[in-house]
Amino acid sequence: MFDIRLNDEQRAYQQLAREFAQNEIKPIALELDKKPNWEERIPWEVLKKGSKLGFRTFALKEENGGAGASDHLTACLIAEELAAADIGTAYYFMLTARRARDWFEARMTQAQRDYFLPKFVSDDLYFTTVAIHEPDTDLGFDYYTETPPNVRFKTRAVEQPDGSWIINGAKNFQTVGYLAKLLVVMAQTEAGPKPFLVEGDSPGLVRHPMSKIGRRVGDNAEIFFDGVRVPKGRILPPNPPGRTDIGTHVTIAALTLGLGRAALEETIQYTQQRVSGGKPIIQHQAVGLYIADMATNLEAARRLIWTAAWAKDHPQAFADGSAEWQPYEWMATAFAGSAVQRLTEQGMELFGGMGVVQGMPIEKYVRDALVQKHISFPFPTRYRITEALTGYKRKVTPFLGNT
């Protein structure tokens, strides 16, 4: 039903990402993870080198400064390779790259594109973020009750006489929120919520990094808007009708997959070296069963992710009935988050006492996996799968711009 064979271009991207990840990202990842101050953990030189290789821009058309590799499977291949070296570093590239085509080519007006695209392409440190989540705001998501009719963002945008806007409010948990030079900010207006294109150096915009248990090399930030002025014409247009390739869920699942692969590889290497009972512990049956379980779940996650990516790239296969539709993207997101979190814990168990020592790779992978499982939103994601399979729809607030 699904023909998922990599073409020459996809294999070339995969190899390029693997070489860059193993030569540039992995050698410094553990050291950066241990840095006490967040600013010291930013891999500035790696971000510059990766940008020059096209990891921020590959999804853009060639005439717009990219490589035209806009399919989701290519993005997943690159994401896995980069995350196998360090998932935090990979986030900078992958979230920015995945949004680039949607924002700059599919949604922006020509005037917006003329202004922002040259900045994005020419600056190796031009990363992007969305600012949607905010503290103490109930957007109405609930499994059992209907959404209150008065749900509103607390972040407000007020139109000025000259057509510009003033934004006041706060957002939190925004991935790449600290470094981003372009933010899409959801703010409440008199006409309802609108996505605003806000530049990172705008006066009145203040950001603070958030310290996390894992994924410490990648940034998350609180963002405060104190009278931030946004020029006229900076509201991002809505998604084009019929689009199936918007969003980053399957790419995030692929990032989680890369983390799991790194944990499995590290565990296999360690169990071949550690001796117990006069032989490497990988020769003990119980250890072998653990590794077999880890490898099986990792490969199951990869197949589900690749299927989800293929499904997003081939909507016509479902429209004409040649493929049976399933909520593959949600399945991949939910399964990868849980499977990799369990996989890293299994690896830690095989490391024994060394598994909990700071500075050991498996200890970092366990912490990173906890973050990834949390952002896969296991309960809501599984509920979306149930909705898709049963047709039951609860009343919820519509998602206001998949950015």
Beta strands, then each sheet from edge to edge (+ up, - down):
strand 1: 128-131
strand 2: 156-159
strand 3: 165-175
strand 4: 182-189
strand 5: 192-199
strand 6: 205-209
strand 7: 220-230
strand 8: 275-276
strand 9: 279-280
sheet 1: 1+ 4+ 5-
sheet 2: 2+ 3- 7+ 6-
sheet 3: 8+ 9-
end
